[in-house]
Amino acid sequence: MGPMTTPSRPLVLVSTSSNARDHGLRRQDAVTGRNYSQALLAEGALPLMVANLDPASADEFVRRADGLLLSGGADVDPAAYGRAPRPRLGIVDQERDAFELALYRAARAIGLPVLGICRGIQVINVAEGGTLHQHVPDLPHAIQHDQASIDGRPHHRVDLVGGSLAERAAGALAVMTNTYHHQAVDEVAPTLRATGHAEDGLVEVVEGTEGGWLLAVQWHPEMSYASHPDGRWPFRAFVQALERAPARAGAAPASW
């Protein structure tokens, strides 16, 4: 009998923000919350943060990975969905938009599982042809979507569609979520399905209707991962999808 081998963890690309330093060495840093990576590792995946680079490199990145996580960050430039900037638009990063859109499209083209978080749900909706609300507080009857507490505790309810991927993963028709956003999905792209809504009707979850596994949420499950175990289901479902993906079946570890 040959030696026992340990199966490799699925490798997940984690998108980042580009932040200019205002002290020390004057350079740009590629950053995102460490808790994204901690949650992925805890669920059995191997996270790899990737800086915002030339979109032409996206295909090679995704072909060496098993999945893609689009993380939170700056507003998506409304030019990406054919709209003019509204007065309350925040900081945009066109280089990040271009690279993340390229990563997403390359991942979808080969069927890699994709998880979107906060900005991630917005990037996915834009990539698929949808639009965004540029400033949620301007909407009539909107509840508070940018909570004051910064510790990630649950803040409002999200109702899930029965029988959806999200409902099956959460094991419930309603979940409590934290909320740190001022933009949100407006017109849902035709290739997506909205399966979670806040009490004011705002879209909080979308899923793919074709192709590989796709789930995106508007809240930050990575921020409450350690303190609220019942909210870990987006990460758990994602890693389970990575393990089931055809590319993983009998595949050798990626070569870097």
Secondary structure as a PSIPRED ss2 file (coil, helix, strand):
# PSIPRED VFORMAT (PSIPRED V4.0)

   1 M C   1.000  0.000  0.000
   2 G C   1.000  0.000  0.000
   3 P C   1.000  0.000  0.000
   4 M C   1.000  0.000  0.000
   5 T C   1.000  0.000  0.000
   6 T C   1.000  0.000  0.000
   7 P C   1.000  0.000  0.000
   8 S C   1.000  0.000  0.000
   9 R C   1.000  0.000  0.000
  10 P C   1.000  0.000  0.000
  11 L E   0.000  0.000  1.000
  12 V E   0.000  0.000  1.000
  13 L E   0.000  0.000  1.000
  14 V E   0.000  0.000  1.000
  15 S E   0.000  0.000  1.000
  16 T C   1.000  0.000  0.000
  17 S E   0.000  0.000  1.000
  18 S E   0.000  0.000  1.000
  19 N E   0.000  0.000  1.000
  20 A E   0.000  0.000  1.000
  21 R C   1.000  0.000  0.000
  22 D C   1.000  0.000  0.000
  23 H C   1.000  0.000  0.000
  24 G C   1.000  0.000  0.000
  25 L C   1.000  0.000  0.000
  26 R C   1.000  0.000  0.000
  27 R C   1.000  0.000  0.000
  28 Q E   0.000  0.000  1.000
  29 D E   0.000  0.000  1.000
  30 A E   0.000  0.000  1.000
  31 V E   0.000  0.000  1.000
  32 T C   1.000  0.000  0.000
  33 G C   1.000  0.000  0.000
  34 R H   0.000  1.000  0.000
  35 N H   0.000  1.000  0.000
  36 Y H   0.000  1.000  0.000
  37 S H   0.000  1.000  0.000
  38 Q H   0.000  1.000  0.000
  39 A H   0.000  1.000  0.000
  40 L H   0.000  1.000  0.000
  41 L H   0.000  1.000  0.000
  42 A H   0.000  1.000  0.000
  43 E H   0.000  1.000  0.000
  44 G C   1.000  0.000  0.000
  45 A C   1.000  0.000  0.000
  46 L E   0.000  0.000  1.000
  47 P E   0.000  0.000  1.000
  48 L E   0.000  0.000  1.000
  49 M E   0.000  0.000  1.000
  50 V E   0.000  0.000  1.000
  51 A C   1.000  0.000  0.000
  52 N C   1.000  0.000  0.000
  53 L C   1.000  0.000  0.000
  54 D C   1.000  0.000  0.000
  55 P H   0.000  1.000  0.000
  56 A H   0.000  1.000  0.000
  57 S H   0.000  1.000  0.000
  58 A H   0.000  1.000  0.000
  59 D H   0.000  1.000  0.000
  60 E H   0.000  1.000  0.000
  61 F H   0.000  1.000  0.000
  62 V H   0.000  1.000  0.000
  63 R H   0.000  1.000  0.000
  64 R C   1.000  0.000  0.000
  65 A C   1.000  0.000  0.000
  66 D C   1.000  0.000  0.000
  67 G E   0.000  0.000  1.000
  68 L E   0.000  0.000  1.000
  69 L E   0.000  0.000  1.000
  70 L E   0.000  0.000  1.000
  71 S C   1.000  0.000  0.000
  72 G C   1.000  0.000  0.000
  73 G C   1.000  0.000  0.000
  74 A C   1.000  0.000  0.000
  75 D E   0.000  0.000  1.000
  76 V C   1.000  0.000  0.000
  77 D C   1.000  0.000  0.000
  78 P H   0.000  1.000  0.000
  79 A H   0.000  1.000  0.000
  80 A H   0.000  1.000  0.000
  81 Y H   0.000  1.000  0.000
  82 G C   1.000  0.000  0.000
  83 R C   1.000  0.000  0.000
  84 A C   1.000  0.000  0.000
  85 P C   1.000  0.000  0.000
  86 R C   1.000  0.000  0.000
  87 P C   1.000  0.000  0.000
  88 R C   1.000  0.000  0.000
  89 L C   1.000  0.000  0.000
  90 G C   1.000  0.000  0.000
  91 I C   1.000  0.000  0.000
  92 V E   0.000  0.000  1.000
  93 D C   1.000  0.000  0.000
  94 Q H   0.000  1.000  0.000
  95 E H   0.000  1.000  0.000
  96 R H   0.000  1.000  0.000
  97 D H   0.000  1.000  0.000
  98 A H   0.000  1.000  0.000
  99 F H   0.000  1.000  0.000
 100 E H   0.000  1.000  0.000
 101 L H   0.000  1.000  0.000
 102 A H   0.000  1.000  0.000
 103 L H   0.000  1.000  0.000
 104 Y H   0.000  1.000  0.000
 105 R H   0.000  1.000  0.000
 106 A H   0.000  1.000  0.000
 107 A H   0.000  1.000  0.000
 108 R H   0.000  1.000  0.000
 109 A H   0.000  1.000  0.000
 110 I C   1.000  0.000  0.000
 111 G C   1.000  0.000  0.000
 112 L C   1.000  0.000  0.000
 113 P C   1.000  0.000  0.000
 114 V E   0.000  0.000  1.000
 115 L E   0.000  0.000  1.000
 116 G E   0.000  0.000  1.000
 117 I E   0.000  0.000  1.000
 118 C C   1.000  0.000  0.000
 119 R H   0.000  1.000  0.000
 120 G H   0.000  1.000  0.000
 121 I H   0.000  1.000  0.000
 122 Q H   0.000  1.000  0.000
 123 V H   0.000  1.000  0.000
 124 I H   0.000  1.000  0.000
 125 N H   0.000  1.000  0.000
 126 V H   0.000  1.000  0.000
 127 A H   0.000  1.000  0.000
 128 E C   1.000  0.000  0.000
 129 G C   1.000  0.000  0.000
 130 G C   1.000  0.000  0.000
 131 T C   1.000  0.000  0.000
 132 L E   0.000  0.000  1.000
 133 H E   0.000  0.000  1.000
 134 Q C   1.000  0.000  0.000
 135 H C   1.000  0.000  0.000
 136 V H   0.000  1.000  0.000
 137 P H   0.000  1.000  0.000
 138 D H   0.000  1.000  0.000
 139 L C   1.000  0.000  0.000
 140 P C   1.000  0.000  0.000
 141 H C   1.000  0.000  0.000
 142 A C   1.000  0.000  0.000
 143 I C   1.000  0.000  0.000
 144 Q C   1.000  0.000  0.000
 145 H C   1.000  0.000  0.000
 146 D E   0.000  0.000  1.000
 147 Q C   1.000  0.000  0.000
 148 A C   1.000  0.000  0.000
 149 S C   1.000  0.000  0.000
 150 I C   1.000  0.000  0.000
 151 D C   1.000  0.000  0.000
 152 G C   1.000  0.000  0.000
 153 R C   1.000  0.000  0.000
 154 P C   1.000  0.000  0.000
 155 H C   1.000  0.000  0.000
 156 H E   0.000  0.000  1.000
 157 R E   0.000  0.000  1.000
 158 V E   0.000  0.000  1.000
 159 D E   0.000  0.000  1.000
 160 L E   0.000  0.000  1.000
 161 V C   1.000  0.000  0.000
 162 G C   1.000  0.000  0.000
 163 G C   1.000  0.000  0.000
 164 S C   1.000  0.000  0.000
 165 L H   0.000  1.000  0.000
 166 A H   0.000  1.000  0.000
 167 E H   0.000  1.000  0.000
 168 R H   0.000  1.000  0.000
 169 A H   0.000  1.000  0.000
 170 A H   0.000  1.000  0.000
 171 G C   1.000  0.000  0.000
 172 A C   1.000  0.000  0.000
 173 L C   1.000  0.000  0.000
 174 A E   0.000  0.000  1.000
 175 V E   0.000  0.000  1.000
 176 M E   0.000  0.000  1.000
 177 T E   0.000  0.000  1.000
 178 N C   1.000  0.000  0.000
 179 T C   1.000  0.000  0.000
 180 Y E   0.000  0.000  1.000
 181 H C   1.000  0.000  0.000
 182 H C   1.000  0.000  0.000
 183 Q C   1.000  0.000  0.000
 184 A E   0.000  0.000  1.000
 185 V E   0.000  0.000  1.000
 186 D C   1.000  0.000  0.000
 187 E C   1.000  0.000  0.000
 188 V C   1.000  0.000  0.000
 189 A C   1.000  0.000  0.000
 190 P C   1.000  0.000  0.000
 191 T C   1.000  0.000  0.000
 192 L E   0.000  0.000  1.000
 193 R E   0.000  0.000  1.000
 194 A E   0.000  0.000  1.000
 195 T E   0.000  0.000  1.000
 196 G E   0.000  0.000  1.000
 197 H E   0.000  0.000  1.000
 198 A E   0.000  0.000  1.000
 199 E C   1.000  0.000  0.000
 200 D C   1.000  0.000  0.000
 201 G C   1.000  0.000  0.000
 202 L C   1.000  0.000  0.000
 203 V E   0.000  0.000  1.000
 204 E E   0.000  0.000  1.000
 205 V E   0.000  0.000  1.000
 206 V E   0.000  0.000  1.000
 207 E E   0.000  0.000  1.000
 208 G E   0.000  0.000  1.000
 209 T C   1.000  0.000  0.000
 210 E C   1.000  0.000  0.000
 211 G C   1.000  0.000  0.000
 212 G C   1.000  0.000  0.000
 213 W C   1.000  0.000  0.000
 214 L E   0.000  0.000  1.000
 215 L E   0.000  0.000  1.000
 216 A E   0.000  0.000  1.000
 217 V E   0.000  0.000  1.000
 218 Q C   1.000  0.000  0.000
 219 W C   1.000  0.000  0.000
 220 H C   1.000  0.000  0.000
 221 P C   1.000  0.000  0.000
 222 E C   1.000  0.000  0.000
 223 M C   1.000  0.000  0.000
 224 S C   1.000  0.000  0.000
 225 Y C   1.000  0.000  0.000
 226 A C   1.000  0.000  0.000
 227 S C   1.000  0.000  0.000
 228 H C   1.000  0.000  0.000
 229 P H   0.000  1.000  0.000
 230 D H   0.000  1.000  0.000
 231 G H   0.000  1.000  0.000
 232 R C   1.000  0.000  0.000
 233 W H   0.000  1.000  0.000
 234 P H   0.000  1.000  0.000
 235 F H   0.000  1.000  0.000
 236 R H   0.000  1.000  0.000
 237 A H   0.000  1.000  0.000
 238 F H   0.000  1.000  0.000
 239 V H   0.000  1.000  0.000
 240 Q H   0.000  1.000  0.000
 241 A H   0.000  1.000  0.000
 242 L H   0.000  1.000  0.000
 243 E H   0.000  1.000  0.000
 244 R H   0.000  1.000  0.000
 245 A C   1.000  0.000  0.000
 246 P H   0.000  1.000  0.000
 247 A H   0.000  1.000  0.000
 248 R H   0.000  1.000  0.000
 249 A C   1.000  0.000  0.000
 250 G C   1.000  0.000  0.000
 251 A C   1.000  0.000  0.000
 252 A C   1.000  0.000  0.000
 253 P C   1.000  0.000  0.000
 254 A C   1.000  0.000  0.000
 255 S C   1.000  0.000  0.000
 256 W C   1.000  0.000  0.000
